Amino acid sequence: MGLLSVIVIAHNESANIQACLASVQFANQRVVVDSGSTDHTVALAQSLRAEVSVQADWPGFGPQKNRALDLAREEWVLSIDADERVSPALQQEIEAQLARVGPGESVAFEIPRLTQFCGVWIRHCGWTPDHVLRLFRRGEARFSEDLVHESLRLADPRTRILRLKSPLLHFSYPTPEHYWRKLERYSRDWARQRHAQGRRTTMARAALSGLLAFFRSYFFRLGFLDGAMGFAVCTMQAQAAFGKYFELYCLGQTHEKPKDE
């Protein structure tokens, strides 16, 4: 099997970082880039012999992940978040797949992600299947420079993308409070990035986005099959859709000049 580096970005992840790093002990190198945590994230990561780099500033998710990528040394790179876990089944599949890749073969891997919300695994709502491109050869991909919702960009469009079967376990929202905190941060960063690009919106667009998000998630993506928690997830997704456009709308209003100027 080709040698593997695992990269993680973190900020105040003391509740997650140990379990995250423990799930990837099979890797040859584990890198954590911390953005100035005020809890025990750094000490816990170091106690598990991860290579930790502390960066005081926050350039956004894409640039921060590229910082971590620049510290990777091995042939293959697996990027995971602090609230994700590699199960033993996924570990075995990763090792088996990398052992099959021939020298010089250009290939990357998508991993299905299974997300837990308030202790319940969500299997619909547009959350599952959620295939994320996370495993690739070092030097053959970079993350986009987006502040939020970054994506992995392959250098060669001819690179084959294969899908693994075992899920990456995502413990993103143990309580509703965690969801609201992430929603606030994502909405703010998304709106600021779009506003800097000259984007504007209306209150009608914000309202329509929220309504469409609910109907798409609850009915077309079968969120109702997840029961009461599925209804909660779809409602919160509607609020998330409304929130980011409302934030963009408010930025536009704030920066408009009075007509008499």
ZAKOL-770396 format. One record per residue (C-alpha): residue in three letters; residue number from 0; x, y, z. Coordinates in pm, 1 decimal. Example, Ala and Ser with C-alpha at 12.3 -4.5 7.8 and 13.67 -1.06 7.14 Angstrom:
SITE   residu   num         xx         yy         zz
SITE      ALA     0     1230.0     -450.0      780.0
SITE      SER     1     1367.0     -106.0      714.0
This chain:
SITE   residu   num         xx         yy         zz
SITE      MET     0        0.0        0.0        0.0
SITE      GLY     1      117.6      353.6      -73.8
SITE      LEU     2      210.9      557.8      232.0
SITE      LEU     3      -67.7      779.2      367.1
SITE      SER     4      -87.2     1124.8      526.9
SITE      VAL     5     -407.2     1231.2      704.7
SITE      ILE     6     -473.2     1604.8      730.2
SITE      VAL     7     -715.9     1773.2      971.8
SITE      ILE     8     -796.9     2138.7     1038.8
SITE      ALA     9     -927.3     2224.1     1385.7
SITE      HIS    10    -1046.4     2501.9     1612.6
SITE      ASN    11    -1160.1     2427.8     1969.3
SITE      GLU    12    -1216.7     2060.4     1889.2
SITE      SER    13    -1112.9     1908.8     2222.7
SITE      ALA    14    -1437.7     1706.7     2226.5
SITE      ASN    15    -1353.6     1545.7     1891.0
SITE      ILE    16     -983.8     1549.9     1812.6
SITE      GLN    17     -882.0     1242.0     2012.8
SITE      ALA    18    -1143.0     1013.1     1858.7
SITE      CYS    19    -1071.6     1156.7     1514.5
SITE      LEU    20     -696.2     1094.4     1532.8
SITE      ALA    21     -740.0      756.4     1699.0
SITE      SER    22     -951.2      643.6     1403.1
SITE      VAL    23     -661.0      710.1     1163.6
SITE      GLN    24     -373.8      561.0     1362.0
SITE      PHE    25     -300.6      338.6     1062.6
SITE      ALA    26     -176.3      643.9      867.3
SITE      ASN    27      197.4      705.6      834.1
SITE      GLN    28      157.0     1075.8      910.3
SITE      ARG    29     -119.5     1271.9     1085.3
SITE      VAL    30     -122.0     1649.7     1044.8
SITE      VAL    31     -337.2     1892.9     1244.1
SITE      VAL    32     -349.5     2262.3     1153.1
SITE      ASP    33     -504.5     2454.3     1442.3
SITE      SER    34     -641.8     2807.5     1406.7
SITE      GLY    35     -570.0     2932.1     1758.0
SITE      SER    36     -778.6     2703.1     1976.8
SITE      THR    37     -837.8     2821.6     2332.9
SITE      ASP    38     -921.2     2474.7     2466.5
SITE      HIS    39     -702.8     2160.9     2483.7
SITE      THR    40     -713.7     2073.4     2113.1
SITE      VAL    41     -341.8     2126.3     2051.9
SITE      ALA    42     -225.7     1940.1     2363.6
SITE      LEU    43     -457.0     1646.5     2291.9
SITE      ALA    44     -340.4     1621.2     1931.4
SITE      GLN    45       22.6     1632.6     2038.6
SITE      SER    46      -41.2     1364.7     2301.2
SITE      LEU    47     -147.5     1134.4     2017.6
SITE      ARG    48      175.5     1215.5     1831.1
SITE      ALA    49       12.3     1416.7     1555.0
SITE      GLU    50      218.5     1684.5     1385.3
SITE      VAL    51       53.4     2010.3     1493.5
SITE      SER    52       90.9     2350.1     1328.1
SITE      VAL    53      -76.6     2647.4     1498.0
SITE      GLN    54     -184.1     2930.3     1267.9
SITE      ALA    55     -323.8     3230.5     1454.1
SITE      ASP    56     -520.3     3373.1     1161.6
SITE      TRP    57     -823.5     3223.7      986.1
SITE      PRO    58     -805.9     3254.3      604.5
SITE      GLY    59    -1113.1     3038.4      537.8
SITE      PHE    60    -1173.7     2665.1      501.4
SITE      GLY    61    -1014.7     2622.2      159.0
SITE      PRO    62     -689.4     2810.0      230.1
SITE      GLN    63     -659.8     2646.2      572.7
SITE      LYS    64     -691.7     2298.4      423.7
SITE      ASN    65     -424.6     2386.2      169.4
SITE      ARG    66     -196.3     2480.4      457.6
SITE      ALA    67     -247.6     2133.1      600.0
SITE      LEU    68     -197.1     1978.1      256.4
SITE      ASP    69      136.5     2158.6      221.5
SITE      LEU    70      257.4     1978.5      535.4
SITE      ALA    71      172.9     1631.5      403.4
SITE      ARG    72      472.6     1421.6      301.7
SITE      GLU    73      341.3     1081.7      193.9
SITE      GLU    74      226.3      960.4     -147.9
SITE      TRP    75     -144.3      961.2      -60.1
SITE      VAL    76     -349.0     1217.7      133.6
SITE      LEU    77     -675.8     1166.2      320.4
SITE      SER    78     -850.9     1484.9      431.7
SITE      ILE    79    -1100.3     1453.3      716.3
SITE      ASP    80    -1266.8     1693.2      957.9
SITE      ALA    81    -1224.5     1678.4     1334.4
SITE      ASP    82    -1584.1     1559.5     1379.9
SITE      GLU    83    -1538.6     1267.3     1138.5
SITE      ARG    84    -1421.9      912.1     1208.5
SITE      VAL    85    -1272.1      642.2      986.9
SITE      SER    86    -1434.2      313.5     1082.2
SITE      PRO    87    -1235.3      -13.3     1079.8
SITE      ALA    88    -1430.2     -118.0      769.5
SITE      LEU    89    -1336.5      204.3      589.8
SITE      GLN    90     -974.0      164.6      696.7
SITE      GLN    91     -961.8     -183.9      545.8
SITE      GLU    92    -1118.7      -61.1      224.2
SITE      ILE    93     -876.0      230.8      194.8
SITE      GLU    94     -577.0        2.3      247.8
SITE      ALA    95     -707.3     -249.9       -4.1
SITE      GLN    96     -779.8       12.4     -270.0
SITE      LEU    97     -444.4      187.7     -237.6
SITE      ALA    98     -267.6     -148.1     -266.9
SITE      ARG    99     -438.6     -199.5     -604.4
SITE      VAL   100     -341.5      133.5     -759.2
SITE      GLY   101      -62.5       91.7    -1009.1
SITE      PRO   102      245.2      318.3    -1030.2
SITE      GLY   103      166.0      635.6    -1220.4
SITE      GLU   104     -207.9      560.5    -1227.7
SITE      SER   105     -405.4      883.2    -1180.2
SITE      VAL   106     -695.3      805.9     -948.4
SITE      ALA   107     -880.9      965.8     -656.5
SITE      PHE   108    -1152.1      833.5     -425.5
SITE      GLU   109    -1489.6      958.4     -310.9
SITE      ILE   110    -1611.1      834.7       27.5
SITE      PRO   111    -1979.6      810.6      127.6
SITE      ARG   112    -2044.0     1012.4      442.8
SITE      LEU   113    -2305.8      921.0      702.2
SITE      THR   114    -2405.5     1208.7      930.3
SITE      GLN   115    -2548.4     1192.1     1281.2
SITE      PHE   116    -2788.8     1458.3     1409.9
SITE      CYS   117    -2867.1     1468.6     1782.2
SITE      GLY   118    -2773.6     1102.2     1820.1
SITE      VAL   119    -2970.3      979.2     1514.8
SITE      TRP   120    -2815.8      872.2     1184.0
SITE      ILE   121    -2984.6     1065.3      903.3
SITE      ARG   122    -3026.3      847.8      594.2
SITE      HIS   123    -3227.7     1081.3      371.9
SITE      CYS   124    -3290.7     1460.8      358.7
SITE      GLY   125    -3017.6     1496.7       97.6
SITE      TRP   126    -2759.8     1405.7      360.4
SITE      THR   127    -2724.3     1046.5      242.8
SITE      PRO   128    -2571.2      945.9       13.4
SITE      ASP   129    -2316.5     1225.0       52.3
SITE      HIS   130    -2008.9     1133.0     -150.9
SITE      VAL   131    -1708.7     1350.3      -65.1
SITE      LEU   132    -1380.9     1355.8     -257.6
SITE      ARG   133    -1121.3     1313.6       16.4
SITE      LEU   134     -853.2     1060.2      -83.3
SITE      PHE   135     -600.8     1151.7     -352.0
SITE      ARG   136     -236.1     1145.0     -451.7
SITE      ARG   137      -30.3     1430.3     -309.5
SITE      GLY   138       46.7     1686.4     -577.8
SITE      GLU   139     -255.3     1592.2     -788.9
SITE      ALA   140     -517.5     1810.6     -616.1
SITE      ARG   141     -566.2     2134.8     -421.2
SITE      PHE   142     -857.9     2279.6     -231.6
SITE      SER   143    -1046.6     2576.4     -374.6
SITE      GLU   144     -986.5     2911.9     -207.7
SITE      ASP   145    -1349.4     2940.1      -91.3
SITE      LEU   146    -1402.7     3069.3      261.6
SITE      VAL   147    -1675.5     2808.4      312.0
SITE      HIS   148    -1800.9     2500.8      121.8
SITE      GLU   149    -1457.2     2448.7      -26.9
SITE      SER   150    -1406.4     2174.2     -284.1
SITE      LEU   151    -1115.0     1958.9     -389.8
SITE      ARG   152     -990.3     2044.0     -739.1
SITE      LEU   153     -804.4     1775.3     -931.5
SITE      ALA   154     -510.6     1898.1    -1137.3
SITE      ASP   155     -583.2     1657.0    -1421.8
SITE      PRO   156     -948.4     1635.1    -1534.9
SITE      ARG   157     -874.1     1289.4    -1672.0
SITE      THR   158     -812.0     1153.1    -1321.5
SITE      ARG   159    -1040.0      856.9    -1253.9
SITE      ILE   160    -1268.2      902.8     -952.6
SITE      LEU   161    -1364.5      579.4     -778.2
SITE      ARG   162    -1619.8      543.6     -499.9
SITE      LEU   163    -1557.7      354.6     -179.0
SITE      LYS   164    -1844.8      169.9      -10.9
SITE      SER   165    -1777.1      199.3      363.1
SITE      PRO   166    -1901.2      530.4      507.9
SITE      LEU   167    -1703.9      805.1      676.0
SITE      LEU   168    -1884.9      864.9     1005.7
SITE      HIS   169    -1976.3     1228.8     1063.7
SITE      PHE   170    -2063.2     1336.9     1420.2
SITE      SER   171    -2129.6     1694.5     1321.5
SITE      TYR   172    -2435.6     1790.7     1523.6
SITE      PRO   173    -2455.4     1626.7     1869.3
SITE      THR   174    -2699.5     1899.2     1981.8
SITE      PRO   175    -2910.6     2166.0     1806.6
SITE      GLU   176    -2674.1     2424.9     1953.8
SITE      HIS   177    -2388.3     2285.4     1744.4
SITE      TYR   178    -2601.7     2319.8     1433.3
SITE      TRP   179    -2689.3     2683.7     1505.7
SITE      ARG   180    -2325.1     2771.5     1570.6
SITE      LYS   181    -2214.2     2620.9     1240.1
SITE      LEU   182    -2507.2     2776.0     1057.4
SITE      GLU   183    -2415.6     3122.4     1182.1
SITE      ARG   184    -2052.4     3083.7     1078.0
SITE      TYR   185    -2127.6     2934.4      734.8
SITE      SER   186    -2397.1     3190.7      656.9
SITE      ARG   187    -2167.9     3479.3      748.2
SITE      ASP   188    -1870.7     3349.9      548.2
SITE      TRP   189    -2085.4     3252.9      247.4
SITE      ALA   190    -2256.1     3592.8      238.2
SITE      ARG   191    -1932.1     3788.6      277.0
SITE      GLN   192    -1767.2     3597.2       -3.4
SITE      ARG   193    -2063.6     3649.4     -238.9
SITE      HIS   194    -2088.3     4016.8     -142.5
SITE      ALA   195    -1718.6     4068.2     -218.0
SITE      GLN   196    -1785.7     3916.7     -561.4
SITE      GLY   197    -2053.2     4179.0     -624.8
SITE      ARG   198    -2351.3     3953.5     -562.0
SITE      ARG   199    -2678.6     4102.2     -431.3
SITE      THR   200    -3013.6     3949.8     -346.1
SITE      THR   201    -3365.4     4034.1     -232.9
SITE      MET   202    -3580.3     3938.9       62.9
SITE      ALA   203    -3810.0     3751.5     -175.2
SITE      ARG   204    -3516.4     3538.8     -292.9
SITE      ALA   205    -3423.5     3462.9       68.6
SITE      ALA   206    -3778.3     3354.9      153.5
SITE      LEU   207    -3814.5     3146.3     -161.9
SITE      SER   208    -3480.4     2973.7      -98.1
SITE      GLY   209    -3596.0     2866.5      246.5
SITE      LEU   210    -3927.6     2727.0      119.2
SITE      LEU   211    -3767.5     2540.6     -169.1
SITE      ALA   212    -3500.4     2394.9       59.0
SITE      PHE   213    -3765.5     2245.0      287.3
SITE      PHE   214    -3976.6     2093.1        9.1
SITE      ARG   215    -3671.8     1956.2     -169.4
SITE      SER   216    -3530.2     1793.8      145.2
SITE      TYR   217    -3852.2     1671.0      304.7
SITE      PHE   218    -4042.8     1548.1        0.2
SITE      PHE   219    -3811.2     1499.0     -298.5
SITE      ARG   220    -3518.4     1372.8      -90.0
SITE      LEU   221    -3744.2     1165.2      133.8
SITE      GLY   222    -3668.0     1340.8      460.5
SITE      PHE   223    -4004.6     1226.0      595.5
SITE      LEU   224    -3863.1      871.5      611.4
SITE      ASP   225    -3630.2      987.3      890.6
SITE      GLY   226    -3928.9     1060.9     1114.0
SITE      ALA   227    -3936.3     1347.5     1361.6
SITE      MET   228    -3563.2     1407.3     1337.3
SITE      GLY   229    -3590.3     1418.9      959.5
SITE      PHE   230    -3853.0     1691.9      990.0
SITE      ALA   231    -3618.8     1883.3     1222.5
SITE      VAL   232    -3327.6     1849.8      980.2
SITE      CYS   233    -3534.6     1968.6      683.1
SITE      THR   234    -3669.2     2264.4      880.3
SITE      MET   235    -3319.6     2364.1      985.0
SITE      GLN   236    -3195.5     2330.1      627.4
SITE      ALA   237    -3471.8     2569.1      524.7
SITE      GLN   238    -3356.7     2813.6      790.6
SITE      ALA   239    -2998.3     2773.6      669.4
SITE      ALA   240    -3097.6     2853.2      310.8
SITE      PHE   241    -3296.0     3157.3      423.2
SITE      GLY   242    -3021.4     3267.2      661.9
SITE      LYS   243    -2737.7     3286.9      411.2
SITE      TYR   244    -2943.1     3489.1      160.9
SITE      PHE   245    -3077.1     3710.0      439.6
SITE      GLU   246    -2718.4     3776.4      548.9
SITE      LEU   247    -2629.1     3868.1      189.8
SITE      TYR   248    -2936.7     4090.5      166.8
SITE      CYS   249    -2838.3     4274.5      486.0
SITE      LEU   250    -2483.4     4327.8      360.0
SITE      GLY   251    -2623.6     4484.8       45.3
SITE      GLN   252    -2848.1     4715.2      244.7
SITE      THR   253    -2565.8     4817.1      476.6
SITE      HIS   254    -2334.3     4912.3      190.9
SITE      GLU   255    -2591.3     5098.0      -20.8
SITE      LYS   256    -2537.7     5471.6      -34.2
SITE      PRO   257    -2829.9     5707.0       35.3
SITE      LYS   258    -2988.6     5826.9     -288.3
SITE      ASP   259    -2926.5     6193.0     -207.8
SITE      GLU   260    -2548.2     6146.4     -201.2
